[in-house]
Amino acid sequence: MRIEEMRLLTREELEHKRRDLAEEGFNLKMRKSFKQLENPLRLRQLRREIARINTVIREDQTGVRALATAQKSLLEELNASGKEKK
């Protein structure tokens, strides 16, 4: 996910995504220890995406940029538009 897309999400969605990515990273580290990792570059991608999320959250905390506060966030809009196309 690009940083511009992350800025359109609410704080709750960002924190949920960060938890999911951290869990996926933990699972990948465990598989790496057993030498069963298909894509070792995925670990780097996860770390960087978590760092991007942390940056966006920190920008909101310091007042550099505000996060989305709308009732309908980007994820909800994408899900709704995806259902309409099918």
Residue pairs with C-beta under 8 A, 6 or more apart in sequence:
1 17
1 49
1 52
3 52
3 55
3 56
5 74
6 14
6 52
6 53
6 56
7 56
7 65
7 67
7 68
8 68
8 73
8 74
9 17
9 67
9 68
9 73
9 74
9 75
10 67
10 68
10 69
10 70
10 73
11 57
11 60
11 67
13 73
13 75
14 53
14 56
14 57
14 67
15 57
17 53
18 50
18 53
18 54
18 57
21 46
21 49
21 50
21 53
22 50
24 46
25 43
25 46
25 47
25 50
28 37
28 42
28 43
28 46
29 43
31 37
32 40
32 43
37 43
56 65
56 67
57 67
59 65
60 66
60 67
68 74
